[in-house]
Each structure stands twice: as structure tokens, then as C-alpha cells.
């Protein structure tokens, strides 16, 4: 399976799974995996070991009603 890691990612899905499965203190894991304790806490609280999307959740532009209708039809046809 081909995975796409973000360029700035310091952990892999395998490391993230190890973080989630471990009961060791965050400071120990951070030192072992070369990350911060904040990163350890983040991955412990996530349900998945995969990166989340960095795409904006809100459209940064306004559409005319005609453009919006075209976008809705295009989105519905991709389902």
C-alpha cells in the first residue's frame, strides 16, 4: 500500500500505532521517537494513525448563484 506522508511529518503510521499502544510516559516516548510530548499526546488521542487533511474546510471565495449550482451538480456527480 502506498502511503503519502506530509513532508514535515516526524512520525510514520507504524510509530503512531506504537505510541497509541504504549503505556509509557509521554516524556519517554518523545525521547525514543525524537518528537515532542505534545506530539505524543496528539497521537494518543486520535482514533487513526493516518494524517488528517490539510485542505481548508471553508471555501475562501464567494460564488455567484450560477457558479454554486454548477459546483453542486459537479460534486453530486462525483458521488
N, C-alpha and C positions, 0 to 999 in steps of 0.2 A: 504494500500500500504506500502510495506516495503522500507524504505529509508536507505541508508548507508551513515553515516556522517563520515568524517575523524576524527581520534582521537583528533586532535588538533583544531577542529572546535569550535569556541566560539559562533557561531550563528546557528540557525536552519532555515529551509526554511520559517517557519512562521515569525520569527524575520526579516529575509531578506526581505520578502514581506512588512512588516510593515515599514522597512527602506526605501524601494523604494516608498511607497505610502505617506510617511510623507513629509511635507514641513518645518518641524522644522530644526533649525540649526544643523550641524553635531556634535557640542560640546554637545548639549542637548541629542541627540540620543546616542552618545558614552557613556555618563554617565548613561543613562537609561538602556542600554543593556550591559554595562560592557565591551565595546570594545574601540578601538582607533578611532579617527576621520578618519584615513586612511582607516580603515575597512568600515566605513560608506560611504566614497567616493567611495570605490571599489564597494560596492553592489548597490549604486545608479546608477552607470554607466553600470552595467551589464543588459543584456536582460532577464536573467533567475535567479531563486533563488537557482539553484542546483549547487553543487560543480563541478568544471571542473576536467578533468582527470589530474593526476599527472604522467602519463606514458610519457616516453621520446618520443619526436616527431621524433627523428632521431635514427636510428639503430647504436648502439655503437660497431659494429663489421663489418668486411668485409666478404662477401660471395664469394665463387667460383661461376663461371657461372652455374655450375650444381646445387649448393645449391640454388642459386637465382631462377632458373627455378622451382625447387620443391616448394619453398616458394610462388611463383606467382600462381602456379597451386592450391596449398592448399588454398590460400586467395580467389581465384576466386570460388572455390567450396563451400566456406562458405557464399557466397552472396546470 
